[in-house]
Amino acid sequence: MRAYVLLKIQAGEVGEAIQQLQRTPSVERAEMTFGPYDAVAIVEASDLVSLANLVAWHIQTIPGIAQTLTCLAVEIQRQPSPN
């Protein structure tokens, strides 16, 4: 399963936090953003428990990360048209 983790990071620590995110297993990509969140990480996990552990024990413990919001990515299947 894929998720997007939106991150609020303390001022002055964005660069280092993103570098640590990029070195974290299961983080496919991490980039700085503009707006209410300072960065976004695209992560992959095998199930919800693995995702929860990734966020709680690996991402939220990175120095400077103040808050996370995890958004599950869902693939929508096309519905067959009624006959």
C-alpha positions as CSV (number, residue, x, y, z in Angstrom):
1,M,0.0,0.0,0.0
2,R,1.1,3.5,-0.7
3,A,0.7,6.6,1.5
4,Y,1.6,10.2,1.4
5,V,2.9,11.5,4.7
6,L,2.6,15.3,5.0
7,L,5.1,16.8,7.4
8,K,5.4,19.9,9.5
9,I,9.1,20.5,10.3
10,Q,10.7,22.9,12.7
11,A,12.2,26.0,11.2
12,G,15.8,25.5,10.1
13,E,15.6,21.7,10.1
14,V,13.8,21.0,6.9
15,G,16.9,20.1,4.8
16,E,18.3,17.7,7.3
17,A,14.9,16.1,8.0
18,I,14.3,15.5,4.3
19,Q,17.8,13.9,3.9
20,Q,17.0,11.6,6.8
21,L,13.6,10.7,5.2
22,Q,15.3,9.9,1.9
23,R,17.5,7.4,3.8
24,T,14.6,5.8,5.6
25,P,13.6,2.3,4.3
26,S,10.2,2.2,2.7
27,V,10.3,6.0,1.9
28,E,10.2,6.1,-1.9
29,R,10.5,9.8,-2.2
30,A,10.7,12.9,0.1
31,E,10.5,16.5,-1.0
32,M,10.1,20.0,0.4
33,T,6.8,21.6,-0.3
34,F,5.3,25.1,0.1
35,G,2.1,25.7,1.9
36,P,0.8,24.5,5.3
37,Y,3.2,21.5,5.2
38,D,6.9,21.7,4.8
39,A,7.5,18.3,3.2
40,V,5.8,15.2,1.7
41,A,7.1,11.7,1.8
42,I,5.8,8.9,-0.5
43,V,6.0,5.6,1.4
44,E,5.2,2.0,0.7
45,A,4.1,-0.6,3.3
46,S,2.8,-4.1,3.1
47,D,-0.2,-3.4,5.4
48,L,-1.6,-0.9,7.9
49,V,0.5,-2.2,10.8
50,S,3.7,-1.8,8.8
51,L,2.6,1.6,7.8
52,A,1.8,2.6,11.4
53,N,5.2,1.3,12.6
54,L,7.0,3.2,9.8
55,V,5.4,6.5,10.6
56,A,5.5,6.1,14.4
57,W,9.0,4.6,14.8
58,H,10.9,5.8,11.8
59,I,9.4,9.0,10.5
60,Q,8.1,10.8,13.6
61,T,11.3,10.2,15.5
62,I,13.4,12.1,13.0
63,P,14.7,15.3,14.7
64,G,12.8,18.4,13.7
65,I,9.6,16.6,12.6
66,A,6.8,18.2,14.6
67,Q,3.7,16.8,13.0
68,T,2.6,14.2,10.4
69,L,-0.6,13.6,8.5
70,T,-0.8,10.2,6.7
71,C,-3.0,10.0,3.6
72,L,-3.6,6.5,2.2
73,A,-3.5,6.3,-1.6
74,V,-6.4,4.3,-3.0
75,E,-6.7,3.0,-6.5
76,I,-10.2,3.4,-7.8
77,Q,-11.5,0.6,-10.0
78,R,-13.7,1.6,-12.9
79,Q,-17.3,0.4,-12.5
80,P,-18.8,-1.6,-15.4
81,S,-21.6,0.4,-17.1
82,P,-25.2,-0.9,-16.5
83,N,-26.8,-2.5,-19.5
